[in-house]
């Protein structure tokens, strides 16, 4: 397989923010009178529209106001990163520079919206390495649907068979694999290998091990 482009998830893959979502989702639902377990928060990783709103209604009933709770979650997330900052996942800058130096194209394929994706990448000094910024808010359905990965491959201008996806959670892996893109799984927060079986192409310990694919 000749790899010409790498499509990266963002939260939990390049930036160490997934740990914050595991804190603030329960706080957000509690603010509106609900409770959330760790198992539920783990299910939400990379979970996009229309699936996330449906899941919340399944858990909490048809009266659950997903948009209102999510807006509050975004608010407290911004407060948290203003206080704590955004850390990179191990070897994130190193691997992006390594890929760039070898002429490999780089894109995001993230559930985070475009404004925040660009802002976060600039904040941590990664933005300059990206050829394209692709977000699930730019397509019809979020992860685990394949839309974002199909879109990212089209935007980067590389056939899917010459791309690889890098993901940290099952919904992201399912999305990329459904798009026909070989997927690297680097678990964050929880190793869900048993849940996704043999869907992924390879499981790695950290981003530096991507070098072994080239």
C-alpha positions as CSV (number, residue, x, y, z in Angstrom):
1,X,0.0,0.0,0.0
2,X,1.4,3.3,-1.1
3,X,0.3,6.0,1.5
4,X,0.0,9.5,0.0
5,X,-2.2,11.1,2.7
6,X,-3.0,10.7,6.4
7,X,-6.4,11.7,7.7
8,X,-6.3,12.4,11.5
9,X,-9.0,12.5,14.0
10,X,-8.4,15.4,16.5
11,X,-9.6,14.9,20.0
12,X,-7.8,12.0,21.7
13,X,-5.7,11.4,18.7
14,X,-3.6,14.6,18.2
15,X,-4.7,16.7,21.1
16,X,-5.2,15.3,24.6
17,X,-8.7,16.7,25.1
18,X,-10.8,13.6,25.1
19,X,-10.1,13.3,28.8
20,X,-11.9,16.6,29.3
21,X,-15.0,15.4,27.6
22,X,-15.1,12.5,30.0
23,X,-15.4,15.1,32.8
24,X,-17.6,17.7,31.3
25,X,-20.4,15.6,29.7
26,X,-21.4,14.3,33.1
27,X,-21.2,17.8,34.5
28,X,-23.3,19.2,31.7
29,X,-26.1,16.6,32.0
30,X,-26.0,17.0,35.8
31,X,-26.6,20.7,35.4
32,X,-29.9,19.9,33.8
33,X,-30.9,17.2,36.4
34,X,-29.6,14.0,34.8
35,X,-26.8,11.6,35.6
36,X,-24.2,10.0,33.3
37,X,-22.0,6.9,33.8
38,X,-18.4,6.5,32.6
39,X,-19.7,3.8,30.2
40,X,-22.1,6.3,28.6
41,X,-19.4,9.0,28.2
42,X,-17.1,6.5,26.5
43,X,-19.8,5.7,24.0
44,X,-20.0,9.4,23.0
45,X,-16.4,9.6,21.7
46,X,-16.5,10.8,18.1
47,X,-20.3,10.3,18.1
48,X,-21.9,12.8,15.7
49,X,-25.2,13.9,14.4
50,X,-27.8,12.6,14.1
51,X,-26.7,9.7,16.3
52,X,-25.8,11.6,19.4
53,X,-29.1,13.3,19.9
54,X,-30.9,10.0,19.3
55,X,-28.7,8.3,21.9
56,X,-29.5,10.9,24.5
57,X,-33.2,10.6,23.9
58,X,-32.8,6.8,24.3
59,X,-31.1,7.3,27.6
60,X,-33.1,10.2,29.0
61,X,-36.4,10.4,27.1
62,X,-37.9,12.4,24.3
63,X,-38.0,15.6,26.4
64,X,-34.2,15.7,26.6
65,X,-33.0,19.0,25.1
66,X,-29.7,17.9,23.4
67,X,-28.9,21.2,21.8
68,X,-29.2,23.1,25.1
69,X,-27.1,20.6,27.0
70,X,-24.5,20.4,24.3
71,X,-24.3,24.2,24.2
72,X,-23.6,24.2,28.0
73,X,-21.1,21.5,27.6
74,X,-19.2,23.6,25.0
75,X,-19.3,26.5,27.4
76,X,-17.7,24.7,30.3
77,X,-15.2,23.0,27.9
78,X,-13.9,26.4,26.8
79,X,-13.6,27.4,30.5
80,X,-11.7,24.3,31.2
81,X,-9.2,24.6,28.4
82,X,-8.7,28.3,29.2
83,X,-7.7,27.2,32.7
84,X,-5.9,23.9,31.9
85,X,-4.7,24.5,28.4
86,X,-4.5,21.9,25.6
87,X,-1.8,19.3,25.6
88,X,-0.6,17.3,22.6
89,X,-0.7,13.6,22.5
90,X,2.8,12.0,22.6
91,X,4.8,12.6,19.4
92,X,2.0,14.6,17.7
93,X,4.2,17.4,16.4
94,X,7.0,15.0,15.6
95,X,4.9,12.8,13.4
96,X,3.2,15.7,11.5
97,X,6.6,17.2,10.8
98,X,8.0,13.8,9.7
99,X,5.0,13.3,7.3
100,X,5.3,16.8,5.9
101,X,9.0,16.4,5.3
102,X,8.2,13.3,3.2
103,X,5.6,15.0,1.1
104,X,2.7,13.1,2.7
105,X,-0.6,15.1,2.6
106,X,-2.3,15.7,5.9
107,X,-5.9,16.5,6.8
108,X,-8.2,16.4,9.8
109,X,-11.3,14.3,9.9
110,X,-12.8,15.4,13.1
111,X,-16.2,15.8,14.8
112,X,-15.1,19.2,16.1
113,X,-16.4,22.2,14.1
114,X,-14.1,24.1,11.7
115,X,-13.7,27.2,13.9
116,X,-12.7,25.3,17.0
117,X,-10.5,22.9,15.0
118,X,-8.5,25.7,13.5
119,X,-8.3,27.6,16.8
120,X,-7.1,24.5,18.7
121,X,-4.5,23.6,16.1
122,X,-3.1,27.1,16.0
123,X,-3.1,27.2,19.8
124,X,-0.9,24.1,20.0
125,X,1.3,24.9,17.0
126,X,0.0,22.2,14.6
127,X,-2.0,24.2,12.1
128,X,0.8,24.8,9.7
129,X,1.2,21.1,9.0
130,X,-2.3,20.6,7.6
131,X,-3.1,20.7,3.9
132,X,-6.9,20.5,4.6
133,X,-9.2,21.0,7.6
134,X,-12.2,18.7,7.3
135,X,-14.9,18.5,9.9
136,X,-18.0,16.5,10.4
137,X,-20.0,19.7,10.5
138,X,-19.3,20.0,6.8
139,X,-21.1,16.8,5.8
140,X,-24.5,15.3,6.2
141,X,-23.8,12.8,9.0
142,X,-21.1,12.6,11.6
143,X,-19.2,9.5,12.8
144,X,-19.8,6.6,12.7
145,X,-21.2,7.3,9.3
146,X,-18.4,7.4,6.6
147,X,-19.3,10.9,5.3
148,X,-16.4,12.8,6.9
149,X,-13.7,10.4,5.7
150,X,-15.1,10.3,2.2
151,X,-15.2,14.1,2.2
152,X,-11.6,14.3,3.6
153,X,-10.2,12.0,1.0
154,X,-12.0,14.0,-1.8
155,X,-10.7,17.3,-0.4
156,X,-7.1,16.1,-0.1
157,X,-7.4,14.7,-3.7
158,X,-6.0,11.2,-2.9
159,X,-7.7,7.9,-3.7
160,X,-9.1,6.2,-0.6
161,X,-6.8,3.2,-1.1
162,X,-3.8,5.6,-0.8
163,X,-5.0,7.2,2.5
164,X,-4.8,6.0,6.0
165,X,-7.0,7.2,8.9
166,X,-5.8,7.6,12.5
167,X,-8.4,7.2,15.2
168,X,-8.6,6.7,19.0
169,X,-12.2,5.4,19.5
170,X,-14.6,2.9,18.0
171,X,-17.0,5.4,16.4
172,X,-14.1,6.9,14.5
173,X,-12.7,3.6,13.4
174,X,-16.1,2.5,12.2
175,X,-16.5,5.8,10.2
176,X,-13.1,5.4,8.4
177,X,-13.5,1.7,7.7
178,X,-17.0,2.3,6.3
179,X,-15.4,4.9,4.0
180,X,-13.0,2.2,2.7
181,X,-9.9,3.7,4.3
182,X,-7.4,1.6,6.1
183,X,-7.5,2.7,9.8
184,X,-4.8,2.9,12.4
185,X,-6.2,2.6,16.0
186,X,-4.4,4.2,18.8
187,X,-6.6,3.8,21.9
188,X,-7.3,6.7,24.2
189,X,-9.3,6.6,27.5
190,X,-10.2,3.0,26.9
191,X,-8.9,0.1,24.7
192,X,-12.0,-1.0,22.8
193,X,-10.3,-3.5,20.6
194,X,-12.7,-6.3,21.5
195,X,-15.7,-4.0,20.5
196,X,-14.4,-3.3,17.1
197,X,-12.8,-6.6,16.4
198,X,-10.6,-6.7,13.3
199,X,-12.0,-3.6,11.7
200,X,-8.8,-1.6,12.0
201,X,-5.7,-2.2,9.9
202,X,-3.2,-1.9,12.8
203,X,-3.3,-1.0,16.5
204,X,-0.4,1.2,17.6
205,X,0.8,2.4,21.0
206,X,1.5,6.0,20.0
207,X,1.8,8.3,17.0
208,X,5.5,7.7,16.6
209,X,4.9,4.1,15.4
210,X,3.2,5.5,12.3
211,X,6.7,5.8,10.9
212,X,6.8,2.0,10.6
213,X,4.1,2.1,7.9
214,X,6.2,4.0,5.4
